[in-house]
Amino acid sequence: DTGVSQNPRHKITKRGQNVTFRCDPISEHNRLYWYRQTLGQGPEFLTYFQNEAQLEKSRLLSDRFSAERPKGSFSTLEIQRTEQGDSAMYLCASSPSGLAPYEQYFGPGTRLTVT
Amino acid sequence: DAKTTQPNSMESNEEEPVHLPCNHSTISGTDYIHWYRQLPSQGPEYVIHGLTSNVNNRMASLAIAEDRKSSTLILHRATLRDAAVYYCILNTGTASKLTFGTGTRLQVTL
């Protein structure tokens, strides 16, 4: 078990460019979550998948954001036409699903800087 | 989501116990109390969770008030590696997202 991995770890982009981040969850976990964290704040929920189905999206996830999990394994988060306000740490987490309150395992995050 | 209230920061000396409080007066009967921590430059890490009874694991203990309106995370012997932001989160058993507040920043000194 190598844990949740995220790539890239850092991304610097110019305003208006598109960026895509990848998350590889723990292999037996069927739930995958995306969060965003800005400096001095706790992580904020963006969206989550159960297998390949996207079951919930936050109002924070504007039309410029899209997330996919095509085969129920890895996931990608794309931001189109980036803005300076998109600068943040983007965190991915995974967990099993079921009736128990399973803990979420977080990756190290992708730090996005929009210049 | 029911809200939690935590102190912004706390300090502790190394090898002493630390009690991190959390108030959640609007907790519902189905809410579990979760604690996560975030070390510098890392993603959050699960610490412990409980419903009504006190819980112990290798990392910490969770003491839950009888009326469930508050709880305390106990680190029995703080080390420098425990310096982190600690988040107290309420979450129903099958709910998806975690709703983080700003947490308590714990500083541990020699």
Interface residues (C-beta under 8 A of the other chain):
Chain A: V4 R31 Y33 Y35 G40 Q41 G42 P43 E44 F45 Y48 L55 E56 S58 L91 A93 G98 L99 A100 P101 E103 Q104 Y105 F106 G107 P108 G109
Chain B: Y32 H34 S41 Q42 G43 P44 E45 Y46 H49 V85 Y87 N91 T92 G93 T94 S96 K97 L98 T99 F100 G101 T102 G103
